């Protein structure tokens, strides 16, 4: 069956995305414990990955990609488990409601609930890939001041932030990969008419941000524009995964490039955590 991200039914897209993730993923890392966290009221639950000898005062809150219509903590299990191992931090991979059944702002509300569930942690890194990077920023925008003060950094991996026309879309977007202008427009319309794209409030983001773009990705320009629009912080970092396309982190565990790029983001986060501790104690 041919899958179209513009025309296929949501259940078909979800099954396709899950199969694709399972086929591309490599081996899970050793010494990382996976624990399922059950839903509780507004909290949607998710998977918590705990590495051996983990850092006890910080946690990643991670949001999976999948075009807002597909994906789950399970489809991103290998990637988030490796992020836990490489960073030595726990990684909470959060569930959030999908479109079209649940239009925006359901995703923003679920991101906030995930952060509140981790409120007992001293510091939090908000992270996500593709659509999940956008979900992370939606949550950040509306966090209450005490919780937002605990955000030590943002790790945003080849995010899609609402562009439907750009040079990178014209060059690398195709109906097959779902990143052409027509498909992106359909994908974003599933969110409903109330979505607020992060580039509209990026100037308010002063938390240090690690923004990764894949060189051969239709949404490359989304990441570049977001980075250029961020509020002032010398710790912001824009990095490009040379020769890679959208979704290459699905190959984590079997692809040395994916593992190397994930390790770079983990190293950046541990450096920011050290700085955050120093600042918090000052």
N, C-alpha and C positions, 0 to 999 in steps of 0.2 A: 504494500500500500504506500502510495506517495503522500508524504506529509507536507502540508502548506501551513506555515505559521500565520497566514492571513485567513485561510478558508477552512482548515480542518477544525473539527469539533474539539472543545477543551479536553475531553477525556482521551481523545486520540493524541493530542499534543502531549498530555501528561504521560501516557504510556510510552510514547516515542522518546520523550526526554529521559525517562527512567531507564529504558533499554540502552539508550546511547551512553548514559552515564555509567551504567554497569559494564558495558563493553570497553569503555575507554579507561576506566580506573585501574590503577595498579594495586600492589599489595598494601595492606594497612601496616602502619608502623608497629613495631613491638613496644611494649611497656606503656601503652596508652589505654586507659580504661574508659569504656563507653557506658554512660548511664542515661536512661530515658527519664526525663522530667515530665510528669503528667500535667495536663491542663488544669487550671484552677481559676474559675471565674473568667476574667478578661484575659488572663495569661493562657496562651495557646500551647505551652509546652515546647518540647524539643529534645535535642540530644546534647549531653554534656560530656566533653572529652577531657580526661584528666591524665597528664603525663606523670611519669615517675619523677620524684624530687621536684615537684612543681613549685613555682613561685606562688606564694599563698595570698598575696595582697593585690592581685590583679586578675582580670578575666577578659577575654574577648567575648563580645556579643556579636554573633555573625548571622548575616541574612543571605540566604541562597539566591542564586539567579534562576532564570527560567521564563523571562519575558512577562513576569507578573501572573502568568497563566499556568505555569508548570513548575516543577522542582519541589524539593523538600529537604529536610536535614539528611534524609537517607541518600538522596542522589549526590549529596556533597560530602558524604561520610569520609571518603578517603582524603579529600583536601583538608577538611577541618581537623581530622585526626593528625595529619602531618603538621598542620599549623600549630597544634598543641605541642607536639613533640619538639619542633624546631624552636618555638618561643619559650618553652617550659612553662607556659601559662595554660590554665584551663580555657577551653573554648566552648561556649554555649552556642550551639547552632539552633536558632529559634524558628519555630513554625509561625507562619503568618497566613492570613486568608488570601485566597487567589481570586483573580477576575476570570470571567465576567460575573460570577455569582456574588462577589463582594467588591463593589467598586470603591475607589478612594473616597474617604480617608480610612477605610478599614485597615489598610497596610500600615499607615502611620500610627493608628491606635495600638496595633499589635506590636509594633516596634517599641513604643513607649512602655507597654506592659512587660515586654521582655527585659527592658532595662530596669524597670522597677523590681522585677523578680531577682535581679542581681544587685539590688541596692545595698546589700550587706557588704559588698566588696569595697575595698578602699579605693581602687581605681578601675576604670573600665575603658577598653578599646572597642569602639564601634567599627564594624567591618562588614564587607559584603562584596559580592561580585555581580557584574552585569545589573540586572534589575534590583538585586539585593543591595548594591551600593547605594542606589537611589532610596530604597526603603530605610537604610541606615541613616541617611541624611534627613529624611522626613521625620524620623523619630527624634533626631538631635534637635531639630528646629523647635519642637514644642516641649522638650523636657523642662521640668521646673528647675529653678536656679540651683538649689542644693545638689540635685542629681547631675545636672549638666556640669557642675564644678568638679565632678569626679571623672569626667571624660579626659583621659590622658592622651588620647590621640584617635585618629581615624585612619583606617586602612581600606582604601577604595580601589577595587580591582576591575579594570575595563568596564566601568559603569556606563549605563545608558541613561542620559539625563534629559531626554525629551526632544532632541533635534530630529527632524525628519528630512532635512536637506543640509548637506555639507560636502566638502571636497572628499572626505574619507568615505562617506556613504556612497557617493557617486563612483568612487574608485573600487571599493571593496564590498559593498553591499549587493547581495543577490537575493532573488526569491528563495533560492535553496537554503541559504544560511539565515534568511529572515531579517536581513539588515539593509534591504533596499528601502527606498523612501516609501513606496506604497505599503509594504508590509509593516514597517515601523509605525506608519500612521494608523493602520488598523489595530496594531498591538496597543498603542497608546490610547486609542479611543475606547478600548475595553475598560480602561480605568474610570470612565465617565468624564464629565466636563469640569470637575472640581480639582483635578490634580494640579499641584503647585510644583513646578520643576525646580530642582536645587539651584540652577543658575540664577533664579530670581532672588534667592536669599543668600547666595554664596558670600556676598560681602560681609554678612553677619557672622560667618564661620571663622573664628580665630583659633580654634583648637588645631594643634599641629596635624597636618594631613599628609599621608603617603598616598599618592595617586599614581597608579600604574595604568598605562595604555599599551595595548598590543599594536605593534607597528602596522600590521596588515589587517586591521580591524575596521569595519564600517563605522563603529562608534568612537574611533580614535579622537575625533574632533570634539566629542562630548566631554571627554576627560580633559583635553587641552583647554577648552573654554571654561570648564569649572575651575581648573587650577588658576587660570588668568583672572578669575573673578573673586577668588578667596580674599577674606579679610587679611590684614597684615599679620604675619608670623614668620620669622626667619627659618623656622623648622619645617615649613611646608616643603615637600619634595615631589617632583614630577619625574617619573622614570618610564622608559620605554623598553618593552620586551622585544628585542630585535627579531625580525623574521617570523613572529608569532601572530596568530589570528585569534579571533574572539573565541573564548571558551577553552583555551589551551590548558587551563588548570584542571580540567577534567582528567587529564593524563597524569596527574600527580601520583607518584608511586611507581611509575614505569618510564617517565620521561625526565631525563636529567635537567632539561631546561626548566620544566615546570617546577621541579623541586628546588632548583637554584633560585628562581625568581621568588618562590614562596619563602625561602630562607632569607632573602634580602628583606622582605617585608617584616619577617619575624625579628631580624636583627635590628631593624629600625625601631620596632615597637619596644624592644628591651632597652634600647638606648633612651627612648623617650620616657620609659618608665623610670629609669634612673634619674633623669632630669626632673620628672614630675615629683618624685619623692623629695628631692632636694628643695624644690620650690614650695611644696606643701609644708615642709618643716621650717621654712624660713619665717 
